[in-house]
Structure formats: C-alpha cells, structure tokens
C-alpha cells in the first residue's frame, strides 16, 4: 500500500508553495503517468472525476515483462494489464483530502481506511519550496564554471520531448514514527512556461531511504481508458 503514497506524491503542482491537494484539483479524467522505480513500472491513471471526488487507478508490473510485451500503455491496460503484480483503485475527496475508498482489483477486496487515511492526510498537506539556483543539480564536471542546470527527460505518449526546462522543489516529511520521518524529498516539475502539464513531476528523490530512493517518470499522456468497473465510494 506504500506505493500508493509515493505515486500520489507525484501529483504535486508547480507554485511558489504547493500542496498535493491543490494539484489534485487540477487533474483531468484520462491523464496518466508511468513511473520507474527499482525493477518495476507503475501506471498511475486518473480514472474518473465527478464533482469533488477523484478516482485514481494504479497498476504495477515488472519492467522485464512489460518490455517484452512492447505494447503502448493505453493498449496494455485495455487488454487487462497482462503480467501486472498489483492493481488498485482509490477515491479521494478533493474538498479535504480524505480517502473515501480503496479497492484491490488483484485481491478483489476493500481495504481498511483507518491507517491509510492518516498517512494520506499528512502527505496531502506537505508544502513544497523552490530549491535555490545555487543548490540546483548541474551537468558537467564540478571543476567547470557556469555549468548548466540538470533537467530530467520528459516523455509524452512514448515520445521524448527535448529542451523542456524544469523547476526544482524540496520538502521534508515531518518527524514521526514512519519510514519517511524527517526525510528530505526533492521533485522536478516542468516550469509554468512549458506547454506540457506542469503538475506531473518527472523526477522524485527521497534522501536517506536506503541510500537515495529515486522515482522517474518514463511516460505520460492523456485520453486513457480502463476496462475496470467504477469504484463504489458509498
């Protein structure tokens, strides 16, 4: 279930100061991103939006299996996401960030929201601050002067988009008893002048979690459909 919260974290918006809840209000039905972490891909799909309820679909699968299939993501999901290892759906109230339902299609059962909702509330209220230029990651050798800023690669519908500039943001998880207690989190989001969606970070790094936990987006797009039945929230 922890993958859910890392995936939700990827929906931060690019503002002077931002929260996840602010950005979730901007999401559109059919938007999707695909993240790579370790040896797995995770597809995060905005399944539906009705009034103030957002339904998100998340599917994880081994990289090796997906690479062998060589299918576009839209085709893969419509064929039942072959070789997936986890397929879940969850609904969020955009008024307050509360989780309304969490269902595992893999296990065909609902999850208890008591513990998840507390974690989610913390996540939704974290604030991002811009990273000063001097502290930004650079390309080239450290001995070189005037090194250009490092930017992650943007991919839309399987096509790399060159020369997209990103803003860098940083936040810190509060000190609690969780695995993320006090950890610094860094994300890169297309800047506001980009013609591409500015609410999908294309790089996320968590310091101090068995080294550095890095999550990158390998694809993104819109207009995705799903064969999954609608999630019941009441």
C-alpha positions as CSV (number, residue, x, y, z in Angstrom):
1,X,0.0,0.0,0.0
2,X,3.0,2.3,0.5
3,X,3.4,2.5,-3.3
4,X,0.1,4.4,-3.4
5,X,1.5,7.3,-1.4
6,X,4.7,7.6,-3.4
7,X,2.5,7.6,-6.6
8,X,0.2,10.2,-5.2
9,X,3.3,12.3,-4.3
10,X,4.0,12.6,-8.0
11,X,1.0,14.9,-8.4
12,X,2.4,18.0,-6.7
13,X,1.7,21.3,-8.5
14,X,4.3,23.9,-9.5
15,X,3.5,27.0,-7.4
16,X,5.6,29.3,-5.1
17,X,4.3,27.0,-2.4
18,X,2.3,23.9,-3.1
19,X,0.4,21.0,-1.6
20,X,-0.7,17.8,-3.2
21,X,-4.4,18.6,-2.5
22,X,-4.0,21.8,-4.6
23,X,-2.8,19.8,-7.5
24,X,-5.3,17.0,-7.3
25,X,-8.0,19.6,-8.0
26,X,-6.4,20.2,-11.4
27,X,-6.3,16.6,-12.6
28,X,-8.4,15.6,-15.6
29,X,-10.0,12.3,-16.3
30,X,-7.8,10.2,-18.6
31,X,-4.5,11.7,-17.6
32,X,-1.7,9.2,-16.8
33,X,1.9,8.9,-15.9
34,X,4.2,5.8,-15.8
35,X,6.9,5.7,-13.1
36,X,10.0,3.6,-12.9
37,X,11.4,2.5,-9.5
38,X,13.7,-0.4,-8.9
39,X,12.7,-3.1,-11.3
40,X,9.0,-2.1,-11.6
41,X,6.8,0.2,-13.6
42,X,3.8,1.8,-12.1
43,X,1.0,3.2,-14.2
44,X,-1.0,6.0,-12.4
45,X,-4.2,6.8,-14.2
46,X,-6.9,9.4,-13.4
47,X,-9.8,7.0,-13.8
48,X,-12.6,9.5,-13.2
49,X,-13.6,12.8,-11.7
50,X,-17.1,13.6,-10.6
51,X,-17.8,16.8,-8.7
52,X,-15.2,16.8,-5.9
53,X,-14.4,13.0,-6.0
54,X,-11.3,11.9,-7.8
55,X,-10.8,8.2,-8.6
56,X,-7.2,7.1,-9.3
57,X,-6.1,3.7,-10.7
58,X,-2.7,2.3,-10.0
59,X,-1.1,-0.7,-11.7
60,X,2.3,-2.2,-11.1
61,X,4.2,-4.6,-13.2
62,X,7.8,-5.9,-13.6
63,X,9.9,-4.0,-16.1
64,X,11.2,-7.1,-17.8
65,X,7.7,-8.4,-18.5
66,X,6.5,-5.0,-19.9
67,X,9.5,-4.6,-22.1
68,X,8.9,-8.0,-23.6
69,X,5.3,-7.1,-24.5
70,X,6.2,-3.9,-26.3
71,X,2.7,-2.5,-26.1
72,X,1.6,1.1,-25.8
73,X,0.3,1.8,-22.3
74,X,-3.2,2.5,-23.5
75,X,-3.4,-0.8,-25.3
76,X,-1.8,-2.7,-22.3
77,X,-4.4,-1.5,-19.8
78,X,-7.3,-2.2,-22.2
79,X,-6.1,-5.8,-22.6
80,X,-6.3,-6.3,-18.8
81,X,-2.8,-5.2,-17.9
82,X,-1.1,-8.6,-18.6
83,X,1.7,-9.6,-16.1
84,X,0.7,-7.0,-13.6
85,X,1.5,-7.7,-9.9
86,X,-0.8,-5.2,-8.3
87,X,-3.9,-3.3,-9.5
88,X,-5.8,-1.0,-7.2
89,X,-8.2,1.9,-7.3
90,X,-8.8,4.6,-4.7
91,X,-11.1,7.7,-4.3
92,X,-10.1,11.0,-2.8
93,X,-12.4,13.8,-1.6
94,X,-10.9,17.0,-3.2
95,X,-12.6,19.2,-0.5
96,X,-10.5,17.8,2.4
97,X,-8.1,15.2,1.0
98,X,-9.8,12.4,2.8
99,X,-9.7,8.9,1.2
100,X,-13.2,7.6,0.6
101,X,-12.5,4.1,-0.7
102,X,-9.5,1.8,-1.5
103,X,-10.1,-1.3,-3.5
104,X,-7.7,-4.0,-4.7
105,X,-8.7,-5.5,-8.1
106,X,-5.9,-8.0,-7.6
107,X,-7.3,-9.4,-4.3
108,X,-10.9,-8.3,-5.1
109,X,-11.4,-6.7,-1.6
110,X,-11.7,-3.3,0.0
111,X,-9.0,-2.1,2.4
112,X,-9.4,-0.6,5.8
113,X,-9.0,3.2,5.5
114,X,-8.2,4.0,9.2
115,X,-4.4,3.8,8.9
116,X,-4.2,4.8,5.2
117,X,-6.2,8.0,5.8
118,X,-3.9,9.3,8.5
119,X,-0.8,8.8,6.3
120,X,-2.6,10.4,3.3
121,X,-3.7,13.4,5.3
122,X,-0.1,14.1,6.1
123,X,1.0,13.6,2.6
124,X,-1.6,16.0,1.2
125,X,-0.6,18.8,3.4
126,X,3.2,18.8,2.9
127,X,4.4,22.0,1.4
128,X,7.0,22.3,-1.4
129,X,9.6,25.1,-1.5
130,X,11.7,26.1,-4.6
131,X,15.3,25.0,-4.5
132,X,17.7,28.0,-4.8
133,X,19.6,28.2,-8.1
134,X,23.0,27.7,-6.3
135,X,21.7,24.4,-4.8
136,X,20.3,23.0,-8.0
137,X,21.8,19.9,-9.6
138,X,24.1,20.8,-12.5
139,X,25.6,18.9,-15.5
140,X,29.3,18.6,-16.4
141,X,32.3,18.3,-14.0
142,X,32.3,20.2,-10.7
143,X,35.5,22.0,-11.7
144,X,33.8,23.6,-14.6
145,X,32.3,27.1,-14.3
146,X,28.9,28.1,-15.4
147,X,27.6,24.6,-15.6
148,X,24.0,24.3,-17.0
149,X,21.3,23.1,-14.8
150,X,20.3,19.4,-14.9
151,X,16.8,18.6,-16.2
152,X,15.1,15.2,-16.3
153,X,13.8,13.9,-19.6
154,X,10.2,14.4,-20.5
155,X,8.3,11.7,-22.4
156,X,4.8,12.2,-23.7
157,X,2.9,9.3,-25.4
158,X,6.1,7.4,-25.8
159,X,8.0,10.3,-27.4
160,X,10.9,12.1,-25.8
161,X,10.4,15.9,-25.7
162,X,13.7,17.8,-25.9
163,X,14.7,21.0,-24.2
164,X,12.0,21.1,-21.6
165,X,13.0,23.2,-18.6
166,X,12.1,22.1,-15.1
167,X,11.7,23.8,-11.7
168,X,13.1,22.0,-8.7
169,X,11.3,21.8,-5.4
170,X,12.0,20.4,-1.9
171,X,10.0,19.4,1.1
172,X,10.6,17.4,4.3
173,X,8.4,14.7,5.9
174,X,7.5,15.6,9.5
175,X,9.3,13.8,12.3
176,X,7.0,10.9,13.2
177,X,7.3,7.1,13.5
178,X,7.0,6.4,9.8
179,X,9.8,5.2,7.4
180,X,9.8,8.7,5.9
181,X,10.3,10.5,9.3
182,X,12.4,13.7,8.7
183,X,13.4,12.6,5.2
184,X,14.1,15.3,2.5
185,X,12.2,14.9,-0.7
186,X,13.1,16.6,-4.0
187,X,11.0,16.8,-7.1
188,X,11.4,18.3,-10.6
189,X,8.3,19.7,-12.4
190,X,8.0,21.4,-15.8
191,X,8.1,25.1,-15.3
192,X,5.0,27.2,-15.7
193,X,6.0,28.4,-19.1
194,X,6.1,24.9,-20.5
195,X,3.2,23.9,-22.9
196,X,3.2,20.5,-21.2
197,X,1.3,19.6,-18.0
198,X,3.1,21.3,-15.1
199,X,1.5,19.2,-12.3
200,X,3.4,16.0,-13.2
201,X,6.9,15.9,-11.6
202,X,9.3,13.9,-13.8
203,X,11.8,13.1,-11.1
204,X,11.4,12.4,-7.4
205,X,14.2,11.6,-5.0
206,X,14.0,10.7,-1.3
207,X,17.2,11.1,0.7
208,X,18.2,8.7,3.4
209,X,15.9,5.8,2.4
210,X,18.5,3.0,2.0
211,X,20.7,5.5,0.1
212,X,18.5,7.6,-2.2
213,X,15.2,6.3,-3.4
214,X,14.6,7.7,-6.9
215,X,11.4,7.6,-8.9
216,X,11.4,8.8,-12.5
217,X,8.6,9.2,-15.0
218,X,9.2,7.3,-18.2
219,X,5.9,8.2,-20.0
220,X,2.9,10.4,-19.6
221,X,-0.2,11.4,-21.6
222,X,-4.0,11.8,-21.6
223,X,-7.1,10.2,-23.0
224,X,-6.6,6.9,-21.3
225,X,-9.5,4.5,-20.8
226,X,-9.7,1.5,-18.5
227,X,-11.7,-1.8,-18.5
228,X,-12.1,-1.7,-14.7
229,X,-15.5,-1.3,-13.2
230,X,-16.2,2.0,-11.4
231,X,-15.2,2.2,-7.7
232,X,-18.1,2.4,-5.2
233,X,-17.4,5.1,-2.7
234,X,-20.7,4.7,-0.7
